[in-house]
Amino acid sequence: MAADLGELLVPYMPTIRVPRTGDRVFKSECAFSFDSPESEGGLYVCMNTFLGFGREHVERHYRKTGQSVYMHLKRHVKEVPAGGGAIPRRRNGKVFLDLELNRDFNGEDYEYEDEAKLVIFPDHFEIPLPNIEELPALVTIACDAVLNAPSAYKKQEPESWEEEIQVSRHARSLRQLDNGVRIPPSGWKCQKCEMRENLWLNLTDGAVLCGKWFFDGSGGNGHALEHYRETNYPLAVKLDTITPDGADIYSFEEEEAVLDPHVSEHLSHFGIDMLQMQKGTENGHHTDNKPRPRVSEWEVIQESGMKLKEVYGSGYTGIKNLGSSCYLSTVMQVLFSIPDFQRMYVGNLQRIFDYSPLDPTQDFATQMAKLGHGLLSGQYSKPPMKSELIEQVMKEEYKHQQKGISARMLKALVSRGHLEFSSNRQQDAHEFLLHMINLVERNSAGSENPSDVFRFLVEERVQCCQTRRVRYTQRVDYCIQLPAPFEAASNREELLAYEVKRKEAEENMRPPPEPVRARIPFTACLQAFTEPENVPDFWSSALQAKSAGVKTSRFASFPEYLVVQIKKFTFGVDWVPKKLDVVIDVPDFLDLNRLRATGLQAGEEELPDLMPPIVLPEDTRGMLNQLLKTPEIDEAAVMQLAEMGFPLEACRKAVYYTGNMGPEMAFNWIIAHMEEPDFAEPLTLPSMIDPGPSAGDSPTGAALLGNSPPEESIAILTSMGFPRTHSIHALKATNNNLERALDWIFTHPEEEEESDALSDMADTEPNDNAFSNANSHSDSTLSPDGDASGPRVKDGPGRYELFAFISHMGASTMSGHYVCHIKKEGRWVIYNDHKVCLSERPPKDLGYVYFYHRLSSS
């Protein structure tokens, strides 16, 4: 028999691998579904790729790859009879040595029986394991390695979901300059540019600078890294991540995220008092006077104390909490309640699965389709058997029957490279929603983009207060953020009386009074959103100088699905993160038509289209001058490439644009650019001299802006680290003048994400609104120039109905818990991790992010 098995496996021996260090063994979950060893059909692990597949998906992998040998893992879970006195046990314990127990079946009421065998496709020939004596040595070693390997996500479970972060070698001996720098709790801006996001505080000198560490190349101009190269000050903390639990810290010298055990002391040096944030009592008395409203908030939002009826079936599947992952669960539940997302990922399920790459765990569309199918199929949300319900009644105990599905494979994929979302800490659900929209857009190139339903245009009107002249611009957005103005509270007198009582109790060391929540009308939030706001550092082109300026915003288009965030979170002057304790009477129906933009009005005079004077930093000017010098081209590398048969001028350009980094780099450039029409044209260098008339100096300026900038100029700007789309937009806006383009980039950092799209809009209709008449209210998908990559919007009437909202419990977005309520089939349903129940009292007035769908015009 041993010889027979050996001969049987001989043809497949080259495809059987032993897992090496770094190989991930997916033996706990299918790559295409939520099947596991505990599922009826068990799990098949490919002995070459170590990917796991359920019964209905393993054949696809066999047909696509030709891999024939799989290890079939099956765990039998049996309930111990009541009163049987059986001891929990796991037969064949070594088989699943590192396969974690399902928490749903843990304890003395269950026993496990594990089974493993090799299966050879396509004939499904089975070889039971262990079978050391009969199998070839290589196969035995491979099987043993797979069985004992930790499952791919074991290290990412709640105890250590994030990568292990080490203490920085600089933490203990960090030098901090006594320079008097104090950091305010808000209003931060990069000291070298206008960036107001992704800001990092250097813990040595207190410099606030922008970063550039996102995997997609976004997030800043890299000034924090430049500062380190100039000063060698090693540690920086991300400003918007500071909470009582810690902060995100990066070590430039160690080139990784690190821990700083002394971070509270290091931050206090700059006036950020984390120690105060961590103290819950002082002299035996509570300094936090908000425990009771928080308890009430948890009860109200989760509808605690009510006998909520569980619901099952399609669209009623819960998501397991992986450890502070409820922010992800709530966002994904809402997204997959929208038909466009259902159609994109679940409607195209078979096509997505059939065309998935060899490693489907790393494919965005596959993992979205997998989660969408898990939520909508009803396969993982089945009502309990009648006998199970009777048994619960007899035992006088109630258990939630739905176990939910695990989104750990999707979480690992979408959070990869993101400092916050890859951690095991709680995150902001609103930020994660925007992150998911960004990922959907980037992975929908050339195909239907379901996130189009959220996109809309905002018209911004900026007025110079001195000359009264105006400028109208448009930007793309996906959410409106509404402030919660305390001064507009309808129970203001009650709030004032509470504050007096609270201070008296504090002075007399008595328990605080029962807290009072501010009740703010939703109309006041909308009014605050539309109020004029001051423009910091406004430069008036009419005065050719800085002046006071105000900005107002209106809807240039209305999205199909409107996302409304209530700005409930802020920082106190002592850096203590605070959640505004408010209730807002959010309406079920919303009419925003009165907020539609009108464009330039009769009698208004536009500000001249002039740029501010150019003041380049010395280091930037020096870099630009260096790049504009006559290039020194490695002629030896040029000739080496020319001998391969490439045109001489193309070889010279390849060597020049790769910075004389050698023939290999230049060869890669040639391969990437050989299809371009000017591939063999002579090398021409840009000049800052004689830039020609500016676009704003003549009526033909708009036409000039439509011309594509010289590739050489684009290459110079991208070599400085600026994104290509931003560089193109800057050159178009300055008539291809390099120095002015560089200054434009520094003064327009906020336009980086949408620069390419907005540039196309400006090219299409330079003197009018970028899209069709602002008064047109018909549903339409608009794309400037018919370019599918432009900012398409689905404009229509501004009348909406509430269909979902996400609520947060806790004092900070970085802690606490999220749940969501979604209206389905005319009923409100609460999704609280894996529990899905009919809602009795949906707490619409305590929500954080609200979702509206457009009402038909009829």
Buried (B, 14 or more C-beta within 10 A) or exposed (E): EEEEBBEEBEEBEEBBBBBEEEBBBBBBBBBBBBBBBBBEBBBBBBBBBBBBBBBEBBEBBBEEBEBBBBBBBBBEBEEBEEEEEBEEEBEBEEBBBEBEBBEBBEEEEBBBBBBBBBBBBEEEBEBEBBBEEBBBEEBBEBBBBBBBBBBBBBBBBEEEBBEEEEEBEBBEEBEBBEEEBEBEBEEBBBBBBBBBBBBBBBBBBBBBBBBBBEEEEBBBBBBBBBBBEEBEBBBBBBBBBBBBBBBBBBBBBBEEBBBBEBBBEBBBBBBBBBEBBEEEEEEEEEEEBBEEBBEBBBBBBBBEEBEBEBBBBEBBBBBBBBBBBBBBBBBBBBBBBBBBBBEBBBBBBEEBBEEBEEEBBBBBBBBBBBBBBBBBBBBBBEEBEEEEEEBBEEEEEEEBBBBBBBBBBBBBBBBEEBBBBBBBBBBBBBBBBBBBBBBBBEEBEEEEBBBBBBBBBBBBBBBBBEBEBBBBBBBBBBBBBBBBBEEBBEBEEBBEEBEEBBEEBEEEEEEBBEBBBBBBBBEBBBBBBEEBEEBEEBBBBBEEEEBEBBBBBBBBBBBBBBBBBBBBBBBEEEBBBBBBBBBBBBBEEBEBEEBBBEBBEEEEEEBEBBBBEBEBEEEBBEBBEEBBEEBEBBEEBBEBBBEEEBBEBBBBBBBBBBEEBEBEBBBEBBEEBEEEEEBBEEBEBBEBEEBEEBBBEEEEBBEBBBEEBBBBBBBBBBEBEBBBBBBBBBBBBBBBBBBBBBBBBBBBBEBBBBBBBBBBBBBBEBEEBBBBEBEEBEEBEBBBEEBEBBBBBBBBBBBBEBBBBBBBBBBBBBBBBBBBBBBBEEEBBBBBBBBBBBBEEBBBBBBBBBBBBBBEEE
